[in-house]
Structure formats: structure tokens, C-alpha cells
Amino acid sequence: MVEVTVKITNDGNNSVESILIDLNGTIPKGIEVTKGDLRQIYKKIEPGESEEYFATIRGVEAGNYSIKLKTIYSDDSIGYPSNSTQITVTEKKKITYISLFRQ
């Protein structure tokens, strides 16, 4: 089991409100969340500020995976899709890190 970090940064010039980070699809069958949640809600993120949260993921079967998340906020209901860096599950269940950035 490995702790995954999800980070969102407001790179814009204005505050962003009512932010939802949600799965864009489903978690790949080769991994599972054992602690925490990949879905997160924030009331407000100021320009230049970041928020991050954590979840624990366990590899179920060997393979290469990507977790697809989407960031939606009050001024943009379509949202920004983001993929994690490649997640590699080996026999030792090695998993890597997710980073989201608002563009």
C-alpha cells in the first residue's frame, strides 16, 4: 500500500470557488483505494495557492495504470481533466504520485 498525493494549484489571477475534484471515469481494476477518497471538495482557492490531500492505494494486479481526475469549479462546469503520472504496480506493489494543475 502506498500513499498518493493529489495536489491542485490555482495558477489563475482570481479566486476559484466551489471546487470539486472527482474521478473522470472509474478507478482502473488493477488498483484500489483502501483509505481516504480521491474525490475532494474545496470552498475557495486563492490565486497562487495550492491544496493537497492524500489517499492510500493498493495494487491488486501488476500493470501500468493512470487515474483520471477532473477538476470542476463554479465558473467552469465542464472542468479540466487530468491524468496521474503513470502508476506502475509490480510484484512489490509500487505506486507513484498524482499532481493536478489548473491551467
FENQUI-V708647 format. One line per field, one symbol per residue. phi: phi as a letter, one per 40 degrees, with the letter a starting at -180 (. if undefined). burial: # if it has 9 or more other C-alpha atoms within 8 Angstrom, else .. A space follows every 10 residues. Layout:
BEGIN
phi: ???
burial: ???
END
This chain:
BEGIN
phi: .bcbbbbbbc ccbbcbbfcb bbcbhbcdcc bacbagacca bbcabcdgcb baababbbcc acibbacbbb bbadcaccgb cabccdbbbb dcgcbbbbbb bcb
burial: ##.####### ##..###### ###...##.# ###....#.. .#.####### ...####### .#..###### ####....#. #####.#### ..######## ##.
END
